[in-house]
Amino acid sequence: MLPSRLPDPIPPARHEIAASYISRLANLHGLGISTLWTQTTTREPSGGMRRIVVPERLAALTGRTVHELAGALPELRDPQPDWAMFRHQPQPGCRRCDAKHPGGEVTRIIPHHRYVCTRHQIWICPSDADGHTTRLDALPEIVQAQRRHLRILQRHGWAITYDAVLTAILICGQLWSLPESESGEARHDWVRRANILIPPGTAEATFSVARLCAAVYPEAVALAPLFASPYWRQQAQETTWNRRLFNAEIARRLGHPSYCYKTHDNDPISHWANMIAKLPPLEPIRVHDQEHHLRKPALRTSTRLAQQRQAHAFDPSHRAGEPLVTHRQLATVLRRAWDPIRRHVLSPKGSSYYQL
């Protein structure tokens, strides 16, 4: 018989999904996970197969208030949060933070602006599906970039910040794939960080796109305010003189004194200024789906094989940004980069664009 109240009602972790919390409660008390899940959920009113958590049942089982549970579990909040501001797929967070939550792995739905656990200096986005932890002890500039990222968020809001940072990561990945003369001094920092995160001779075991993303993250956060700012977006489109101001600022932030406007779109920054700066930012193309509440990050076989090929050929000094450019984390801005006009026109009616 299931208890009406658990003897050890551990608290949920921040931004933990309800299925993860209930699973940990079941493990701690020696109960069946599916049984406890059934006790705390009910079928959705529409009559489908999906089950939704009943906050009052979970509160009675744990002895915690609904308000307290909802503060940690986004799925229990009323009204529901704006799911677009969270990553669509639940994932583990910082391993050291999660260690204080017993009962098994903590699976969270993390906001788009959280890339680093600044307390423990651990990279958490995009997560490594193989469970590897990327420590940043030797790279404090990545931790500092997370703090600057949060300041951009405070100034511009989550939607513009999301678009600007992903755009900047995409551009850094594209620049890292160009010859050295076209990517500036930042390239040397990317190579240096890559050699720390993926030590030479260990790529077969340590290579991941998450580590490449970490390598370019400081420069991406340095560029992001230009892509988020109405002023700089306007400067990128305006007269020749204004464009020179924009180019000079790009050159300063990338350590690329010889950077200049190019008429061809092989330069990703010129492509952004010519085609994308005039468009409103995009929302994520994938949004968290509570129906698949137990889904965890996992690499498909084809993706794993592709990553193995990339690891075998990895050279931080030669086209190293290519695996990053095609990563699913950048899907929203990558689609727009390929066809910005059509992507804008076909956006769903009523989308909540943030006009600049």
Secondary structure, DSSP 4 states (H G I P E B T S, - for coil): ---SS-SS-PPPPTTB-HHHHHHHHHHHHT--HHHHHHHHEEE-TT--S-EEE-HHHHHHHHT--HHHHHHH-GGG-SSPP-GGGB-SS-EE--HHHHTTS-SS--EE--BTT--EETTTTEE-SSPPTT---EE-TT-HHHHHHHHHHHHHHHHH-HHHHHHHHHHHHHHHHHHHTS-GGGT-THHHHHHHHHHHHS-TT-HHHH--HHHHHHHHHHHHHHHHHHHH-HHHHHHHHS-HHHHHHHHHHHHHHHT-TT----SSTTSHHHHIIIIITTSPPPPPSS---GGGTT------HHHHHHHHHHHHH--TTSSTTHHHHT-GGGHHHHHHHH-HHHHHHTSPTT------
